[in-house]
Amino acid sequence: MPLPSRARSRRATRLGSLAFATATALATSLAGPGGFAPPAAAVSSPALGARYDGTGTGVDFRLYSSRATRIELYLYAAASGSQEAARITLVKDAATNVWSTSVPVATLQGQYGITGPVYYGYRAWGPNWPYDPSWTKGSSAGFVSDVDAAGNRFNPNKLLTDPYALELSHDPLTPGGPSKTVYGTGPQYRAVDDGAQAPKGIVLAADTTATGSKPTRALKDDIVYEVHVRGLTKNDPSVPTAHQGTYKGAASKAAQLAALGVTAVEFLPVQETQNDTNDADPTGTTGDNYWGYETINFFAPDRRYSSDKSPGGPTREFKEMVKAYHDAGIKVFTDVVYNHAAEGGPWNAGDKNTYSLLNMRGLDNPTYYSLTGDMQASWDNTGVNGNLNTYNPTTRNLVVDSLAHWKDTLGVDGFRFDLAPVLGNTCQHGCFQYSRTDPNTALNKITAAMPGRPAAGGTGTDWIAEPWALGAGTYQVGNFPNGWSEWNDKFRDTVRRDQNAMGSENVTPSDLATRFAGSSDLYQAAGRKPSASVNFVVAHDGFTLKDLYSCNGKNNNQAWPYGPSDGGSDSNISWDQGGSATEQRKAARNGLALLMLSAGTPMMTGGDEYLRSVNCNNNPYNLDSSANWLTTSWTPDQSTFRTYAQRMIAFRKAHPALRPADFYSATDGNGNGMGQLDWFTPAGTAPDGTYWGNANNHALAWRYDGTELGDPNSAVYVGYNGWSGDVDFTLPSPGPGKNWYRVTDTSAWAEGTDQVAQPGTEALIGGAGTVYRLHGRAVLLLVAK
């Protein structure tokens, strides 16, 4: 079976359904600056959030709720462990449903005694829990129901964080902190007050940290490197201990990634998520959340990844990291999760009452979340309960405002969207209906507000979708709006099937050619370009490159540090190559070669350049462990493969023919001319219809004409032998007065540091009609000179 893209293989941590260890006390509050200071340069207050006013002498608090009947602002002098310093009732603007108040700095200092950072949260009342003057924290005064017929879930015993907070003080759960029950509703937990323990928003002064000059490179010219910001350096002894696993540590790797050839680093989610409890008990990984696909706040950089955890520290350090990459010519992409949020779904199957309340659910549940038709439960196309209601204008604006903050303030160049079809939903409650063209979907509002980068490069944002979710109508590969690129699982599966499933999967030469040439069947008719196809063989979600070719199946129930992990697909199209380590390395070379020699935008995963393995665990979402972090202690074989990867990347970057701005023009059809792209059988002839459609043909060759594709000095020839035995390839013309020279042969006989020849050292092979014997399961790369 092909790897199921429509089903999410990972099982991410969620507060509402996974058990967390109960402990007795919250960790001490985060240290703040020595004294209160208004911003050095005051900025205008945005529509929502908590910001200093234009003079820097007051703080404006603005919050949206269309259904609340009362909202109170709670101000704190400390992040946790103490009660509020002040309680202020907000005023509602009936025309906008925005609740607001302004607090002078002098009042914060003199009357409330808040002389350091300002921490804050909200308590809200509504139809299911109207305000009762006799209510006190921890009481049930005024309670009617945990959820009413309209889907409201107000509970004033739960301190709610501001969806627009720029930083959070801490995660809901911390080592030595509370159990999840303090955030719960339902008959057992609704009267539990969480104010002292709950995270708070932090009012930040203006920050002027520079993020450097953004690269304007076309996406087609990028080499995308997907990696976890913590895992990048947590196990790297060359990074100071205090900086390992942090934004500052990641910044120190910019030059090394540039030397590898990376032009865009794509970090797994860096928005605030529940991960402070990771590794608290390495003997039990249940509840750990390493990958970070459970967003608590869409504006706040995750504090765990900052070496400076003081208020404002994560923001400054993230921006410094972005500048380091920009200075190295590397774009910064972030993986973002706007399809669901960390509040999750019901704690117990069939229980409509017991949910987590952290922020949006307790402020305006039907506005922020898609609900079932009866408004009593979450609508789920994510596998982790609860679509965001992205067709609602308020939630849609939250998404757009968040992205603008990361783009404009924090300097991010592009975004990869987890389960992105949810952002194309046109149904708020009781159904899912995707639309590519509806201008009011979040997908189209995003690109209307922040246009995509032109295909030829320039100013703009790189928008990348994971184009599938769960359930009917959610698989949308090839069906995203103009301005969007997509992870192309059809490229992934075609390569895997041909390499690892010969005899059980039917892959025709036509299938291969379509994927190698940029997947015109998916993107051309809609006017999109080859760069819309983000090609990949592996990603964070599933096997590593090494394990794809070394494992026949997943092995997730291992002991720490390689497991245990639950979930993960049972259909990976993987194969251990008969157990031969030599053949496994060769298969990995083939996979990387086909990736780098194909039209589209190539993406590799951090560690694949040195054949990182997680011992066949294909779903290590919960492993914040040395096995899941990258390493710099490489075996000789790993170092050799890294050199191979580095040189293959360099070859791609040196040859514009491999990076077309538009789909290749039709060839002359006879195999002898020099079209932009010509296809050949091993015999050197143009494939006919019978050859193209025959899944028993496992060899194919093609030639790019550099003179027509921006490289006047050379043509490029690729021969792919998918058979297990040798195949003779008759070479076509390299062009008048030229010969073919070998750049690489991935066969085992050539394995070594110079498997990919440096420019000027390529071996002469010959001209038109030369026969080259390519061993089984290998790729040949030639250049004309």
HELIX and SHEET records of a PDB file:
HELIX    1   1 VAL A  105  GLY A  110  1                                   6    
HELIX    2   2 LYS A  180  TYR A  183  5                                   4    
HELIX    3   3 GLY A  186  TYR A  189  1                                   4    
HELIX    4   4 LEU A  219  ASP A  221  5                                   3    
HELIX    5   5 VAL A  229  THR A  233  1                                   5    
HELIX    6   6 THR A  241  HIS A  243  5                                   3    
HELIX    7   7 TYR A  247  ALA A  251  1                                   5    
HELIX    8   8 ALA A  254  LEU A  260  1                                   7    
HELIX    9   9 ARG A  303  TYR A  305  5                                   3    
HELIX   10  10 GLY A  313  ASP A  327  1                                  15    
HELIX   11  11 MET A  360  TYR A  368  1                                   9    
HELIX   12  12 PRO A  393  ALA A  404  1                                  12    
HELIX   13  13 HIS A  405  THR A  409  3                                   5    
HELIX   14  14 ALA A  420  GLY A  424  5                                   5    
HELIX   15  15 ALA A  442  ALA A  449  1                                   8    
HELIX   16  16 ASP A  489  ASN A  500  1                                  12    
HELIX   17  17 PRO A  509  PHE A  516  1                                   8    
HELIX   18  18 SER A  520  TYR A  523  1                                   4    
HELIX   19  19 PRO A  530  ALA A  532  5                                   3    
HELIX   20  20 LEU A  545  LEU A  548  1                                   4    
HELIX   21  21 GLN A  577  GLY A  579  5                                   3    
HELIX   22  22 ALA A  581  MET A  596  1                                  16    
HELIX   23  23 ASP A  608  TYR A  610  5                                   3    
HELIX   24  24 PRO A  636  ALA A  654  1                                  19    
HELIX   25  25 PRO A  656  LEU A  658  5                                   3    
HELIX   26  26 GLY A  689  TRP A  692  1                                   4    
HELIX   27  27 GLY A  706  GLU A  708  5                                   3    
HELIX   28  28 ALA A  748  ALA A  750  5                                   3    
SHEET    1   A 4 GLY A  49  TYR A  52  0                                        
SHEET    2   A 4 GLY A  58  TYR A  64 -1                                        
SHEET    3   A 4 VAL A  98  PRO A 104 -1                                        
SHEET    4   A 4 VAL A  91  ASP A  93 -1                                        
SHEET    1   B 4 ALA A  86  THR A  89  0                                        
SHEET    2   B 4 ARG A  70  TYR A  76 -1                                        
SHEET    3   B 4 VAL A 118  TRP A 125 -1                                        
SHEET    4   B 4 GLY A 201  VAL A 203 -1                                        
SHEET    1   C 9 VAL A 224  VAL A 227  0                                        
SHEET    2   C 9 ALA A 264  PHE A 267  1                                        
SHEET    3   C 9 LYS A 331  VAL A 336  1                                        
SHEET    4   C 9 GLY A 414  PHE A 417  1                                        
SHEET    5   C 9 ASP A 462  ALA A 465  1                                        
SHEET    6   C 9 TRP A 484  TRP A 487  1                                        
SHEET    7   C 9 SER A 533  ASN A 535  1                                        
SHEET    8   C 9 THR A 601  THR A 605  1                                        
SHEET    9   C 9 VAL A 224  VAL A 227  1                                        
SHEET    1   D 6 LEU A 677  PHE A 680  0                                        
SHEET    2   D 6 ALA A 699  TYR A 704 -1                                        
SHEET    3   D 6 VAL A 716  ASN A 721 -1                                        
SHEET    4   D 6 ALA A 778  ALA A 784 -1                                        
SHEET    5   D 6 TRP A 740  ASP A 745 -1                                        
SHEET    6   D 6 ALA A 763  GLY A 766 -1                                        
SHEET    1   E 2 VAL A 727  THR A 730  0                                        
SHEET    2   E 2 VAL A 771  LEU A 774 -1                                        
END                                                                             
